[in-house]
Amino acid sequence: MLKNYFITALRNLSRNRSFTIINVFGLALGISAALVLFKIVLFEKSFDTYLTHYDRLYRFTKKVVSPNSVELEGGMQNPFAEAFKNDYPDLGIPVRTFYIGENQLSVQNVTGDWSHFEQRDGIAFVDADFFKLFDYEWRVGDSETALSKPNSAVISESLAEKYFGVTDGGYDRVLGKEMKLNNELTFFISGVVSDPPKNASLPFKLMIEYESVKAIFDFYQPDSWTSTSSNAHVYFLANENVTGDQIRSVLPEMAEKYMPEGENETIFQLQALADMHFQPEYNTYGNIAKSKDFLTGPIAIGIFLILTACINFVNLSTALAVKRSKEVGIRKVLGGVRNQLVLQFLGETFLITILAMLFSMGVAELVMTNMEDLARYNLSLDLLNDTPLLMVSVAIVVGVTLMAGLYPSFILSGLKPVAVLRSKGQSSLAGNANTRRGLVV
């Protein structure tokens, strides 16, 4: 029976080529746009979820209240991390990071001279415990000791290839190599790690031992509670069974103990890493934070586009109903029942939807791999490794099949065989004209 439905559906689609082509491309246009939008939403929601301790990671922030304004800042005073670690050692591990983004890096060439390069992103100073919080795959080196020595640094695979020409996996040849930052700081490579994924809030590719920051920044004041840089962040790994509320409860005491009195009041705060990408009021590194309201728009637009494509499908299908009315009448005279006809027409819709989905995947992939100028990143469907998007794609196929196919199938299967065979199919379908007009509107 199913085989017969399939063969009949293929014959009907082949016989009505214009109808098939218009519906396939119409649905594909809506589905491909929806796939791109849904992929963007899923990508934005996936930030940092790959981290092992994702649910226990936080960032300290602060609110500065002055007589004329209230400012929210991600930058923290340099002594904060050490003070918190000493005062509350049972709560977890604080780690300092200082991101500097675009700067000059220099390496020695075969003649012993220094070659200079512009590195536009990924340079940061971090504490030795950084790798206890943030996951990297180690190619060579030890995460426990890589940043334990002054002026030591860990480099990513892509930078090892760019600056040292390592393309064969021989990353051990990079260990001990010297580099310069802005011709002011000379450091040596103590480890090589994988590049951070696209959905990392901390896009670090070169991580230098934190205290080395004083070699290139005159304003660095290690003991000052009044000096702050927006790039100096403090991240925190809470110990097991330690809640965010427990950490927050000690912050007023920290502010009272260490912050000098003045006209401005500083209130220390705790931000879950899961919220960091969706709170743009605090400054972030590299990847721009988005408001959660930003995600509502693409979802609504994607659903609207799919609904519009389904409405176009319904209009074309009901317009074709007159042409197929005699087919329905003959099937009913020969013993066909309504349920069988509904399944047949739904099967035709399913085939069209599958063709549209396959075509839309190609279009969506082409769009996503060329949208860096618009979205600041490129994406890929990669359905086999993206379970949420695969589920969305399956839901689209099933949903479009039902939304686009149910109404035409019930209209066609409900025709009276006697009226149809007497060439009154037009009058039998006349009652649907207003419905079609409404769908057009």
N, C-alpha and C positions, 0 to 999 in steps of 0.2 A: 504493500500500500504506500509506504513512504517513498519507495523507489518511483512509483507511478506519479506521486505528487511532485517529486523532484524533476522527472522528465517533462511533465506537463508544464511546470513552472518555467523551465528552460525554454520550451517551445514558445510559450506565450511571450516571454521577454524578448526572444529572438524575433518573433513576428511583429512586435511593437517596439522596434529599435529606437525610434525617436523618444517615445515615452521612457524607455529604459535609460537612454543616455542622459536625458534631461534630469531624471530623478537621481541617477548615480552622481552626476556632477553637482546637482543642487544639494544633495545630502552631504557629499564630500566637502563642499565648501563650508557648510556649517560645522561639520564634525572636525575638520582640520583646524579651524579657528578655535573651536572649543578645546581640542586636545592641547593646543599651544597654551591657552589660558589656564587650563587645569594643571598642566605641567608646571607652569610658573608658580601657581599657588602651592602645589605640593613641594616644589623646590624651596620656596620661602619658608614653609613650615618645617622643613627637614634640617634647618640650621643646627649644627652641633649635636644632633641626635646620635651620631656615630660614636661619640665619646663614651668610654666605659663607665665613667662616673657622672654621666650627664645629670642625673637626678640629685646629685650631692654637690654640684658646682654652683658657685655664686660669684658675684662681683660686688665689691664695696663701692658705694657712691656717696654723694653728699648733697645736701641742700643748704645753700648759703642765703640767709635771710638778712637783707640790709634795709635801712629805712625806706628806700625807694624801689626795691626790686626783690625778687626771689629767683635765684639761679639754681638749676639742677646741673650737676657736674659729674663726669665719670672719673676725672683726674683726682688722685688722692695725694696727701702729703707723704713724702718719702719715708719718714719714720713710722708711719702707721702700721705697716706689715710687721716690722720687728717688735713694736710695742704690743700689738695684738697677740703675737706668738708668745711673748714672754708673760703677758698677763692672763691669757686664757689658753694654755697649751693643750687642754683636753678637748677643745672644740674642733680643731682641725688644723690645716696647713695653709697659711697665706703665702701668696707668690706675687712678686712685683714684675710688671712688664712695662717696657718703654718703647713704643713704636715710633720709628722715624721715617718710614716710607721711602721716598725718593732721595737717593744720595749717590756719591761716587765710590765705586769699589776699584781697587787696583791689585793686580797680580804680577808676579815676575815672569818674564818670558825666558826663552832659552838662552838669551844673551845676558841675562841678569838684570836687564832694565825693567822698569815698572810700566805696565800697560794699564791704561785707565778706561773704565767703562761706567756708563750710567745705569744704575739699577733703580728702576722706578717703583718697586714695591718690595714688601716682604722682610725688611731689615728691622730687627728689634733686639733690645737688651732684656734679658730675663734672668730670674733667679735660678739657682741650681736645681730646685725642686719643681721646676716648670713641667718636666716630663712625667711627674707623678699625677699631674692634673690633666694634661692634654696628650692624647695618643698620637704617636708617630711610629711608623714601621722603621726599625733600625737596620740599615744596610751594613754599617760598620761603626764600632764604638760602643760605649756602655752608658746607658741612660743615668745611672747612679753617679758616675764620676765625670761625665763629659764636660760639665761646666763648673767643676770644683776648683779649677785653677784660674788665676787672673788672666785676662785677655784670651781665654779659650772660646771657641765658637763651634756651633753645629750648623752644617750646611745641608740644603736639600739636594735631591738627585738632579733636578733641572739646573741648579746653579753649579753643581759639580761638573756637569756636562758643559755648561756655558763657559766657565772660567778655567777648567782644567782638562777639558776634552775627554772626560771619562764616558765612553759609550759602550764598553764591553763588560760592565759590572765590576771592574777592578777598583772599587772605591777605597780600598786600603791604601792605594797610591796617593790619596788626597790627605791622609792623616799627617799632621805635622806641617803641612804647607802654610805659608804665611800670606796674609792679605792685608790691605790697608783700607781704612774707611776715611774718606775725605782727606787723605794724606796726613791725618792727625793721629789715628789710632792704628797700630799694627797688632794683629791678632793671628792666632794659629788655629787650624782646623783640628778638632778632636773627635768628630763624629759626622756621619752622613745618614740622613733619614729620608723617608719618602716625602713627596710634596704634600702640602695640606689639600684636602678635598675642596671642591668648589663651595660647599656649604659649611665652611669653617668661618666662624666669626673672627678668629685670629689667624690671618693668612700669612703666617711667618715662614720664610724660606731661609733666613739667616739669623740664628739666635746666638747672641754674644753675651758672655758673662756680665751680669747686671752692673757691677761696680765700675766696669770699664766706661760707662756713660760719662763719667766725670772728665774723661780725656778730650771729649769733643763738645761738651756743653758747659760753659762758664757758669751758668745760672744754677747748676746742680748743687743743692744744699742738702746733704744727707741727714742733717739733724734739725732742719727747720720745719716747724709746724705751721708757719705762715706762708710758705712758698709752695706753689702747686703748679704743675704742668698738666694740661689737658691730655697729654699722651702717657702720663704716668698712672697706670691702672694697678689695682690690687685684686687678684682673683683668689678664691678660697675653696678648698676642698674640705667639706665637713666630714668629721669622723662618722662612722656608722652609728645610727640611732640618735644623732644630733640633728635637731630640726632647725629650720630657718628662724622660727620664733625664739628659740634659745639663743641663737646668735644675735638676733635683733635686740634682745633684752639687755645685752651688755653694752650696746653702742652708746646710749646716753651717758653711761659711766665713763666710757672712753673719751667722749667729747668734753665732759666736765673735768676730767683729770689732765688732759693734754692741751686742749685748745685755750689759748690766751684770751682774756676778756677784752672786749672791744665793742664797737657799735654794730658789728656784723655777728650774727649767730650762725655757727656751723652745726648742722645736724647730720650725723653719720647715718647712712642707710645701707640696706642689703638688698641686692637685686639677684633673683634667680637667673642662672644662665639661660634657662628656657624662655625668659622674658626679654632678654637683652636685645634680640633682633627685632622686637616689636615695641620698643620704647625709644623712638628716635630723639626724644627730648634730652637723652644722655648721649654724649659723644661716643662713637665706636671706632674701631680700627677698620680700614680697608673697605669691607662690605657694608654698604649703607643700610642702616636699620629702617624697617618699614612699620608703619602703624598697622594694627590688626584690621582697621577699617579698610586698608588698602586691598586686603584679600577678598572683601565682599564684592567689589566691583567686577573683577574678572570672572568670579563664579556666576554672578547674575548675568553678565554678558554672554558667557558660554552657554548657559541654559536657554537664554533668549534666542541665540542663533540656532540652536538645535530645534527649539520649538518652531521657529520660522521655517526651517527646512522641512519639518514634519507637516506643517500646514500646506506648504507648496506641494508636497507629495500627495496629501489628501485631496487637494483641489484637482490635481492632474488625474488621480485615480478615479474620482467621481465623474470627471469629464469623460473619461474613457469607458465609464460604466455602460453607456448606451451601446457602444460598439461591441461590448462583451455580453450584453444582456441575453442575446439568443444562445450563446454558449451556455450560460447558466440555465436557461429554460430547457435546453436539450439534456443537460446533465440531470436535471431534476426529473424530467420525464423518464429517463433511463434508470431512475432509482437513486440518484444522488441525494443525500440528505444535507441539511444546512450545516451541520458540524463539519462534514467533510469539505464542503465548499469554503467554509471559514478557514480551515487548516490550509487548504490549497492557496488561498489568497494571502494568508499570513506567510506561507512558505515563499511566495514570490517576493513579498516585501522583505523577508529575511535575506534572500539572495541579493537583492538590490542593496540592502544595508551592508552586507558583508563586502560587496564590491566597492561600495562607497568608503567603508572603513579602510580597506586596503589602499585605496587611492589616497585617502586623506592622511594616512600614516606617512606616505612619501612626501606629500606637501608639507605636513607638520614638521617632519625631520629637516626638510630643506629650509624652512623658515627658522627653526630653532638653532640651527648651526650657523646662521648668518644674522643673528639679532644682537650682536655685542654692542653695536652703536646705540641701540635702543634700550637694552636692558642691562648692559655692563657685563654680561656673561653669555656664554653659549651653552645650550643644553642638548640633550639627545633623548629620544623616546626610551630606548633600552628596556622594552617591556619585560624581557625575561628576568631582569634584575631589579625591576621596579614594580613590586607587588601592588602598591596602591594605584598606580597608573594603569596596570593591567586590569584591576578590578573596575576602575572607572571606564576603561574601554569596553569591557564585557557589559557593564551596565548601560553604556551608550547603545551598543548593538541591540540588547534586549529591549531597552526603553524605546528606541526609535522604531523597532519592529512593531511593538505594541501600539505606540502613539500614532504612527503613520499608517499602520495596517489594519487596526481593528475597525475603525469607522467604515472605510471602503469595503472591507470584507463583509461586514454585517449588512451594508446597503446592497451589495451585489447578491449575497446569498439569500436575502429576503425577498427578491423579486418573485412574482407569481408566474409560474411557467405558462399558464394559459394566456395571460395578458401579454407576456413577452413574445410568444410564438405567433400571436396575432398582430405583431409589429406595433405593440403599444408600450414598448419599453420606455419610450420618451416620456409618455404620460405617467408611467410608473415611477420615474425618477424626478418628475417635475417638482415634487415636494422638497427636494434637496437643494433647489436653486438658492433659496434664501440662506441656507447653511453655507453654501459655497461663497456667496456674497459676503457673508459675515466673516468667513475665514480670510478672504481677500483683504478686507478692511483691517 
